[in-house]
């Protein structure tokens, strides 16, 4: 679904809503690494907002930790990276260059929902600032993609 809106200065912005199947087609990820469930908003090559619904059926909960399931931090970062791949789908394969100031302030457990935000910091390269929001608490990840 694509909605065209007119922003300030008469510039068109396209807002896209994508489901998990469409995201999988764009990223090429296969289970269990297709982590992003939905994209609610994209401002082309500038910003994306996506959703990760954390389910008790996720395979990583079998070993991390069976009696106290917690989503591994590396998979939270991978979910942010998947959102960045959707945002920059026309740029080809992108990879992490670095991760700075990653902080995990609260455990992510089954039943939680992460809101993933990726903002492009510099239009001359693919540097991004990301946030994974859970219950009004932020986990900030700043990284560059190349």
PAKOLFI-886496 format. One record per atom (N, C-alpha, C, O, CB): residue in three letters; x, y, z. Coordinates in steps of 0.2 Angstrom, whole numbers, padded with zeros to 4 digits, always signed. Glycine has a CB too. Layout:
ALAXYZ
...
***
This chain:
UNK+0004-0006+0000
UNK+0000+0000+0000
UNK+0004+0006+0000
UNK+0009+0007+0004
UNK-0005+0000+0006
UNK+0003+0011-0005
UNK+0007+0017-0005
UNK+0003+0023-0005
UNK-0002+0023-0009
UNK+0012+0017-0012
UNK+0004+0027+0000
UNK+0000+0033+0000
UNK+0005+0039-0002
UNK+0010+0040+0000
UNK-0003+0034+0007
UNK+0002+0044-0006
UNK+0006+0049-0008
UNK+0003+0055-0004
UNK-0003+0057-0004
UNK+0006+0051-0015
UNK+0008+0059-0001
UNK+0006+0065+0003
UNK+0010+0071+0001
UNK+0015+0070-0002
UNK+0007+0064+0011
UNK+0007+0076+0002
UNK+0011+0083+0000
UNK+0013+0086+0006
UNK+0010+0087+0011
UNK+0006+0088-0004
UNK+0020+0086+0006
UNK+0023+0089+0012
UNK+0024+0097+0011
UNK+0022+0099+0006
UNK+0030+0086+0013
UNK+0027+0100+0016
UNK+0029+0107+0015
UNK+0033+0108+0009
UNK+0036+0103+0006
UNK+0032+0110+0021
UNK+0032+0114+0006
UNK+0036+0116+0000
UNK+0034+0112-0006
UNK+0037+0111-0011
UNK+0043+0115+0001
UNK+0028+0109-0006
UNK+0025+0105-0012
UNK+0029+0099-0014
UNK+0029+0098-0020
UNK+0024+0110-0017
UNK+0032+0096-0010
UNK+0036+0090-0011
UNK+0032+0084-0010
UNK+0029+0084-0004
UNK+0043+0090-0008
UNK+0032+0079-0014
UNK+0029+0073-0013
UNK+0033+0068-0008
UNK+0039+0068-0009
UNK+0027+0069-0019
UNK+0029+0065-0003
UNK+0032+0060+0001
UNK+0028+0054+0000
UNK+0022+0054-0001
UNK+0033+0062+0008
UNK+0031+0048-0001
UNK+0028+0042-0001
UNK+0028+0038+0005
UNK+0034+0037+0008
UNK+0031+0038-0007
UNK+0023+0036+0008
UNK+0022+0033+0014
UNK+0020+0026+0012
UNK+0015+0025+0009
UNK+0018+0036+0019
UNK+0024+0021+0014
UNK+0023+0014+0012
UNK+0021+0010+0018
UNK+0025+0011+0023
UNK+0028+0011+0008
UNK+0017+0005+0018
UNK+0015+0000+0023
UNK+0017-0007+0020
UNK+0014-0009+0014
UNK+0008+0000+0025
UNK+0022-0010+0023
UNK+0024-0017+0020
UNK+0023-0022+0025
UNK+0023-0021+0031
UNK+0031-0017+0018
UNK+0020-0028+0023
UNK+0020-0034+0027
UNK+0026-0038+0027
UNK+0031-0037+0024
UNK+0013-0038+0025
UNK+0026-0043+0031
UNK+0032-0048+0032
UNK+0034-0051+0025
UNK+0040-0052+0024
UNK+0031-0053+0037
UNK+0029-0053+0021
UNK+0031-0056+0015
UNK+0034-0051+0010
UNK+0039-0053+0007
UNK+0024-0059+0012
UNK+0032-0045+0010
UNK+0035-0040+0006
UNK+0042-0038+0008
UNK+0046-0037+0004
UNK+0031-0034+0006
UNK+0043-0038+0015
UNK+0049-0036+0018
UNK+0054-0042+0016
UNK+0060-0041+0014
UNK+0049-0036+0026
UNK+0052-0048+0017
UNK+0056-0054+0015
UNK+0058-0054+0008
UNK+0064-0055+0006
UNK+0053-0060+0016
UNK+0054-0052+0003
UNK+0056-0051-0004
UNK+0061-0046-0005
UNK+0065-0046-0009
UNK+0049-0049-0008
UNK+0061-0040-0001
UNK+0065-0035-0002
UNK+0072-0036+0001
UNK+0077-0034-0002
UNK+0063-0028+0001
UNK+0072-0040+0006
UNK+0079-0041+0010
UNK+0082-0048+0008
UNK+0088-0048+0008
UNK+0078-0041+0017
UNK+0078-0052+0006
UNK+0080-0059+0004
UNK+0082-0063+0010
UNK+0084-0069+0010
UNK+0087-0058+0000
UNK+0080-0061+0016
UNK+0081-0065+0022
UNK+0076-0071+0023
UNK+0070-0070+0020
UNK+0080-0060+0028
UNK+0079-0076+0025
UNK+0074-0082+0026
UNK+0074-0084+0034
UNK+0078-0081+0038
UNK+0077-0088+0022
UNK+0069-0087+0036
UNK+0069-0089+0043
UNK+0075-0093+0045
UNK+0078-0096+0041
UNK+0062-0094+0044
UNK+0077-0092+0051
UNK+0074-0088+0056
UNK+0076-0080+0057
UNK+0075-0077+0062
UNK+0076-0091+0063
UNK+0080-0078+0051
UNK+0082-0071+0052
UNK+0078-0066+0048
UNK+0081-0061+0046
UNK+0089-0071+0049
UNK+0072-0067+0046
UNK+0067-0062+0044
UNK+0064-0060+0050
UNK+0058-0062+0052
UNK+0062-0065+0038
UNK+0066-0055+0053
UNK+0064-0053+0060
UNK+0059-0047+0060
UNK+0055-0047+0064
UNK+0070-0050+0064
UNK+0059-0043+0055
UNK+0055-0037+0055
UNK+0048-0039+0052
UNK+0047-0042+0047
UNK+0057-0031+0050
UNK+0043-0038+0056
UNK+0036-0040+0055
UNK+0032-0036+0050
UNK+0028-0038+0046
UNK+0032-0041+0061
UNK+0033-0029+0051
UNK+0029-0024+0047
UNK+0033-0018+0047
UNK+0037-0016+0051
UNK+0022-0023+0051
UNK+0032-0014+0041
UNK+0034-0007+0041
UNK+0028-0003+0040
UNK+0024-0004+0036
UNK+0039-0007+0034
UNK+0028+0002+0045
UNK+0022+0006+0045
UNK+0023+0013+0041
UNK+0018+0016+0039
UNK+0021+0008+0053
UNK+0029+0015+0041
UNK+0031+0021+0037
UNK+0038+0021+0034
UNK+0043+0019+0037
UNK+0030+0027+0042
UNK+0038+0024+0028
UNK+0045+0025+0025
UNK+0044+0032+0022
UNK+0040+0034+0018
UNK+0046+0019+0020
UNK+0049+0036+0023
UNK+0050+0042+0020
UNK+0057+0040+0015
UNK+0062+0040+0018
UNK+0052+0049+0024
UNK+0056+0040+0009
UNK+0061+0036+0005
UNK+0068+0039+0006
UNK+0069+0045+0005
UNK+0059+0037-0003
UNK+0072+0034+0007
UNK+0079+0035+0009
UNK+0081+0040+0014
UNK+0086+0043+0015
UNK+0083+0038+0002
UNK+0076+0041+0019
UNK+0077+0046+0024
UNK+0075+0043+0031
UNK+0079+0043+0036
UNK+0073+0052+0023
UNK+0069+0039+0031
UNK+0067+0037+0038
UNK+0062+0031+0037
UNK+0059+0030+0032
UNK+0063+0042+0042
UNK+0063+0026+0041
UNK+0058+0020+0041
UNK+0056+0019+0048
UNK+0060+0019+0053
UNK+0062+0014+0038
UNK+0050+0017+0049
UNK+0047+0014+0056
UNK+0044+0008+0055
UNK+0040+0007+0051
UNK+0042+0020+0059
UNK+0047+0003+0058
UNK+0044-0004+0058
UNK+0043-0007+0064
UNK+0044-0004+0070
UNK+0050-0008+0054
UNK+0040-0013+0064
UNK+0037-0016+0070
UNK+0040-0024+0070
UNK+0040-0027+0065
UNK+0029-0017+0070
UNK+0042-0026+0076
UNK+0044-0032+0078
UNK+0040-0035+0084
UNK+0041-0032+0089
UNK+0052-0033+0079
UNK+0036-0040+0082
UNK+0032-0043+0087
UNK+0036-0049+0090
UNK+0037-0053+0086
UNK+0025-0045+0085
UNK+0037-0049+0096
UNK+0041-0054+0099
UNK+0037-0059+0102
UNK+0033-0058+0106
UNK+0046-0051+0105
UNK+0037-0065+0099
UNK+0033-0071+0100
UNK+0037-0076+0104
UNK+0043-0077+0103
UNK+0030-0074+0094
UNK+0033-0080+0108
UNK+0037-0085+0112
UNK+0039-0091+0108
UNK+0042-0095+0110
UNK+0032-0088+0118
UNK+0036-0091+0101
UNK+0038-0096+0097
UNK+0045-0095+0093
UNK+0047-0099+0089
UNK+0032-0097+0091
UNK+0048-0090+0094
UNK+0054-0088+0091
UNK+0059-0093+0093
UNK+0060-0095+0099
UNK+0057-0081+0093
UNK+0063-0096+0088
UNK+0068-0101+0089
UNK+0073-0100+0094
UNK+0076-0104+0098
UNK+0071-0103+0082
UNK+0075-0093+0094
UNK+0081-0092+0099
UNK+0079-0092+0106
UNK+0083-0093+0110
UNK+0083-0085+0097
UNK+0073-0092+0108
UNK+0071-0093+0115
UNK+0072-0100+0118
UNK+0072-0101+0124
UNK+0063-0091+0116
UNK+0073-0105+0113
UNK+0074-0112+0116
UNK+0080-0112+0119
UNK+0081-0116+0124
UNK+0074-0116+0110
UNK+0085-0108+0117
UNK+0092-0108+0121
UNK+0094-0102+0124
UNK+0099-0102+0128
UNK+0097-0110+0116
UNK+0090-0097+0124
UNK+0092-0090+0127
UNK+0086-0088+0131
UNK+0083-0083+0129
UNK+0093-0085+0121
UNK+0085-0089+0136
UNK+0087-0094+0141
UNK+0080-0098+0142
UNK+0075-0094+0144
UNK+0090-0091+0148
UNK+0080-0104+0142
UNK+0073-0108+0142
UNK+0069-0106+0148
UNK+0063-0105+0147
UNK+0075-0115+0142
UNK+0071-0105+0154
UNK+0067-0103+0160
UNK+0066-0096+0160
UNK+0062-0094+0164
UNK+0071-0106+0166
UNK+0070-0092+0157
UNK+0069-0085+0157
UNK+0071-0082+0150
UNK+0076-0079+0149
UNK+0074-0082+0163
UNK+0066-0082+0146
UNK+0067-0081+0139
UNK+0068-0073+0138
UNK+0064-0069+0140
UNK+0061-0083+0134
UNK+0074-0071+0134
UNK+0076-0064+0133
UNK+0078-0064+0126
UNK+0082-0068+0124
UNK+0081-0062+0138
UNK+0076-0059+0122
UNK+0078-0058+0115
UNK+0085-0056+0115
UNK+0087-0051+0118
UNK+0074-0053+0111
UNK+0090-0059+0112
UNK+0097-0057+0112
UNK+0098-0050+0109
UNK+0095-0049+0104
UNK+0101-0062+0108
UNK+0102-0046+0112
UNK+0104-0040+0109
UNK+0106-0040+0102
UNK+0104-0035+0098
UNK+0109-0036+0114
UNK+0110-0045+0100
UNK+0112-0045+0093
UNK+0106-0045+0088
UNK+0107-0043+0083
UNK+0117-0051+0092
UNK+0101-0049+0090
UNK+0095-0049+0086
UNK+0091-0043+0086
UNK+0088-0041+0081
UNK+0091-0055+0088
UNK+0091-0039+0091
UNK+0088-0032+0091
UNK+0092-0028+0086
UNK+0089-0024+0082
UNK+0088-0029+0098
UNK+0098-0028+0086
UNK+0102-0024+0081
UNK+0101-0027+0074
UNK+0101-0023+0070
UNK+0110-0025+0083
UNK+0101-0034+0073
UNK+0099-0036+0067
UNK+0092-0034+0064
UNK+0092-0033+0058
UNK+0100-0044+0067
UNK+0087-0033+0069
UNK+0081-0031+0066
UNK+0081-0024+0064
UNK+0078-0022+0059
UNK+0076-0031+0072
UNK+0086-0020+0067
UNK+0087-0013+0065
UNK+0090-0013+0058
UNK+0089-0009+0054
UNK+0091-0009+0070
UNK+0095-0017+0057
UNK+0098-0018+0051
UNK+0094-0020+0045
UNK+0094-0017+0040
UNK+0104-0023+0051
UNK+0089-0024+0047
UNK+0084-0027+0042
UNK+0080-0021+0040
UNK+0078-0020+0034
UNK+0080-0032+0045
UNK+0078-0016+0045
UNK+0074-0010+0043
UNK+0078-0006+0038
UNK+0076-0003+0034
UNK+0072-0007+0049
UNK+0085-0005+0040
UNK+0089-0001+0036
UNK+0090-0004+0029
UNK+0090+0000+0024
UNK+0096+0000+0039
UNK+0090-0010+0028
UNK+0090-0014+0021
UNK+0084-0012+0017
UNK+0084-0011+0011
UNK+0091-0021+0022
UNK+0078-0012+0021
UNK+0072-0010+0017
UNK+0072-0003+0015
UNK+0070-0001+0009
UNK+0066-0011+0021
UNK+0075+0002+0019
UNK+0075+0009+0018
UNK+0080+0010+0012
UNK+0078+0014+0008
UNK+0078+0013+0024
UNK+0085+0007+0012
UNK+0090+0008+0006
UNK+0090+0002+0001
UNK+0095+0000-0001
UNK+0097+0008+0009
UNK+0084-0001+0000
UNK+0084-0006-0005
UNK+0087-0005-0012
UNK+0089-0010-0015
UNK+0076-0008-0005
UNK+0087+0001-0014
UNK+0090+0002-0021
UNK+0097+0003-0020
UNK+0100+0004-0026
UNK+0086+0009-0023
UNK+0100+0003-0015
UNK+0107+0004-0014
UNK+0111-0003-0014
UNK+0117-0003-0014
UNK+0109+0007-0008
UNK+0108-0008-0015
UNK+0111-0015-0015
UNK+0112-0018-0008
UNK+0109-0015-0004
UNK+0118-0015-0019
UNK+0117-0022-0008
UNK+0118-0025-0001
UNK+0122-0020+0003
UNK+0127-0017+0001
UNK+0122-0032-0002
UNK+0119-0019+0009
UNK+0122-0015+0014
UNK+0125-0019+0020
UNK+0122-0024+0021
UNK+0118-0009+0016
UNK+0130-0017+0023
UNK+0133-0020+0029
UNK+0135-0015+0034
UNK+0135-0009+0033
UNK+0140-0024+0026
UNK+0136-0018+0040
UNK+0138-0014+0046
UNK+0145-0011+0045
UNK+0149-0015+0043
UNK+0137-0018+0052
UNK+0146-0005+0046
UNK+0153-0002+0046
UNK+0155-0002+0054
UNK+0161-0004+0055
UNK+0153+0005+0043
UNK+0150+0001+0058
UNK+0152+0001+0065
UNK+0145+0002+0069
UNK+0140+0004+0066
UNK+0157+0007+0067
UNK+0146+0000+0075
UNK+0140+0001+0080
UNK+0143+0005+0086
UNK+0148+0003+0089
UNK+0137-0006+0082
UNK+0140+0011+0087
UNK+0142+0015+0092
UNK+0137+0017+0097
UNK+0131+0017+0095
UNK+0145+0022+0089
UNK+0138+0017+0104
UNK+0134+0018+0109
UNK+0128+0014+0109
UNK+0122+0016+0111
UNK+0132+0026+0108
UNK+0128+0008+0108
UNK+0123+0003+0109
UNK+0122+0002+0116
UNK+0126+0000+0120
UNK+0124-0004+0105
UNK+0116+0003+0118
UNK+0114+0002+0125
UNK+0107-0002+0126
UNK+0103-0001+0122
UNK+0113+0009+0129
UNK+0107-0007+0130
UNK+0101-0011+0131
UNK+0099-0009+0138
UNK+0102-0011+0143
UNK+0102-0018+0130
UNK+0093-0006+0139
UNK+0091-0004+0146
UNK+0086-0008+0149
UNK+0084-0007+0155
UNK+0088+0003+0145
UNK+0083-0013+0145
UNK+0078-0017+0147
UNK+0077-0023+0143
UNK+0079-0023+0137
UNK+0071-0013+0147
UNK+0076-0029+0146
UNK+0075-0035+0143
UNK+0069-0035+0139
UNK+0064-0033+0140
UNK+0075-0041+0148
UNK+0070-0038+0133
UNK+0064-0039+0128
UNK+0062-0047+0129
UNK+0066-0051+0128
UNK+0067-0038+0120
UNK+0056-0047+0130
UNK+0053-0054+0132
UNK+0047-0056+0127
UNK+0045-0051+0124
UNK+0051-0054+0139
UNK+0046-0062+0127
UNK+0040-0064+0123
UNK+0034-0060+0125
UNK+0032-0059+0131
UNK+0038-0072+0124
UNK+0030-0058+0120
UNK+0024-0054+0121
UNK+0025-0046+0120
UNK+0021-0042+0119
UNK+0021-0055+0127
UNK+0032-0044+0120
UNK+0034-0037+0119
UNK+0033-0035+0112
UNK+0033-0040+0107
UNK+0041-0036+0122
UNK+0033-0029+0110
UNK+0033-0026+0104
UNK+0038-0021+0103
UNK+0039-0016+0107
UNK+0026-0023+0102
UNK+0043-0022+0098
UNK+0048-0017+0097
UNK+0046-0012+0091
UNK+0044-0015+0086
UNK+0055-0020+0096
UNK+0046-0006+0092
UNK+0046-0001+0087
UNK+0053+0001+0084
UNK+0056+0004+0088
UNK+0041+0005+0089
UNK+0054-0001+0078
UNK+0061+0001+0076
UNK+0061+0007+0071
UNK+0057+0008+0067
UNK+0063-0005+0071
UNK+0065+0012+0073
UNK+0066+0018+0069
UNK+0073+0019+0066
UNK+0078+0018+0070
UNK+0064+0024+0073
UNK+0073+0020+0060
UNK+0080+0021+0057
UNK+0079+0028+0054
UNK+0075+0029+0049
UNK+0082+0015+0052
UNK+0084+0032+0055
UNK+0084+0039+0053
UNK+0091+0040+0049
UNK+0096+0038+0052
UNK+0083+0044+0058
UNK+0091+0042+0043
UNK+0097+0043+0039
UNK+0100+0050+0042
UNK+0097+0055+0042
UNK+0096+0044+0032
UNK+0107+0050+0044
UNK+0110+0055+0047
UNK+0113+0060+0042
UNK+0113+0066+0043
UNK+0115+0053+0052
UNK+0116+0057+0037
UNK+0120+0061+0032
UNK+0118+0059+0025
UNK+0118+0053+0024
UNK+0127+0060+0033
UNK+0115+0063+0021
UNK+0113+0062+0014
UNK+0119+0060+0010
UNK+0118+0057+0004
UNK+0109+0067+0011
UNK+0125+0061+0012
UNK+0131+0060+0007
UNK+0133+0052+0008
UNK+0137+0050+0004
UNK+0137+0064+0009
UNK+0131+0049+0014
UNK+0133+0042+0014
UNK+0127+0039+0018
UNK+0121+0042+0018
UNK+0139+0041+0019
UNK+0127+0032+0020
UNK+0122+0029+0022
UNK+0122+0028+0030
UNK+0119+0023+0033
UNK+0122+0022+0019
UNK+0125+0033+0033
UNK+0125+0033+0041
UNK+0118+0034+0043
UNK+0114+0038+0041
UNK+0130+0038+0043
UNK+0117+0029+0048
UNK+0110+0029+0051
UNK+0110+0030+0059
UNK+0115+0028+0062
UNK+0106+0023+0049
UNK+0105+0032+0062
UNK+0104+0032+0069
UNK+0097+0028+0070
UNK+0092+0029+0067
UNK+0103+0039+0072
UNK+0098+0023+0074
UNK+0092+0019+0075
UNK+0090+0019+0082
UNK+0094+0020+0087
UNK+0093+0012+0073
UNK+0083+0017+0083
UNK+0081+0016+0090
UNK+0076+0010+0090
UNK+0072+0009+0085
UNK+0077+0023+0092
UNK+0076+0006+0095
UNK+0072+0001+0096
UNK+0068+0003+0102
UNK+0070+0003+0108
UNK+0075-0006+0097
UNK+0061+0004+0102
UNK+0057+0007+0107
UNK+0053+0001+0110
UNK+0050-0002+0106
UNK+0053+0013+0105
UNK+0053+0001+0117
UNK+0049-0004+0120
UNK+0046-0001+0126
UNK+0050+0001+0131
UNK+0053-0011+0122
UNK+0039-0001+0127
UNK+0036+0002+0133
UNK+0039+0008+0135
UNK+0040+0010+0141
UNK+0037-0003+0139
UNK+0039+0013+0130
UNK+0042+0020+0131
UNK+0049+0020+0133
UNK+0051+0025+0136
UNK+0037+0023+0136
UNK+0053+0015+0132
UNK+0060+0015+0134
UNK+0064+0014+0128
UNK+0062+0010+0124
UNK+0062+0009+0139
UNK+0069+0017+0127
UNK+0073+0017+0121
UNK+0079+0013+0121
UNK+0082+0013+0127
UNK+0075+0024+0118
UNK+0081+0010+0116
UNK+0087+0006+0115
UNK+0090+0010+0109
UNK+0088+0009+0103
UNK+0087-0001+0114
UNK+0096+0014+0110
UNK+0098+0017+0104
UNK+0104+0014+0101
UNK+0109+0011+0104
UNK+0101+0024+0107
UNK+0104+0013+0094
UNK+0110+0010+0091
UNK+0111+0015+0085
UNK+0107+0017+0081
UNK+0108+0003+0088
UNK+0117+0018+0085
UNK+0120+0022+0080
UNK+0125+0018+0076
UNK+0129+0015+0079
UNK+0123+0029+0082
UNK+0124+0017+0069
UNK+0129+0014+0065
UNK+0129+0017+0058
UNK+0124+0020+0056
UNK+0127+0006+0065
UNK+0134+0015+0055
UNK+0135+0017+0048
UNK+0134+0011+0044
UNK+0137+0005+0046
UNK+0142+0020+0047
UNK+0131+0011+0038
UNK+0130+0006+0033
UNK+0135+0007+0027
UNK+0135+0013+0025
UNK+0123+0005+0031
UNK+0138+0002+0024
UNK+0141+0004+0018
UNK+0140-0002+0013
UNK+0142-0001+0007
UNK+0149+0004+0019
***
